[in-house]
Amino acid sequence: MFENKDVDANTARVALESSDWARSFRTDAPVSYQEGIEFAMEVDLRVFLKHTEENGEPQWAICVEERPEFWMEALETRAEAVALCKAMGWKLVRP
């Protein structure tokens, strides 16, 4: 028999995987998709923003605090990155 928290977690995962972010992440980073979903499922995911030109163009990477090399997303503007963090419920912290 399912416990309430299991049903809630499954419902949350289905909703997360249906989000625009997850669909985009699945396309852009299929190898990292499952790990990204696991991070995104964390209740208090802490992330920070890093301005970089690592991929050849200026962008704002949303990095997982506990694993800074893991990018949840990279966007053209800081405002877009902040808005995504807010929409996804990710807590922005200083690096």
PyMOL commands that set and color helices and strands:
alter all, ss='L'
color gray80, all
select helices_A, chain A and resi 4-17+20-28+30-41+78-88
alter helices_A, ss='H'
color red, helices_A
select strands_A, chain A and resi 46-52+59-64+67-75+91-92
alter strands_A, ss='S'
color yellow, strands_A
deselect
rebuild
show_as cartoon
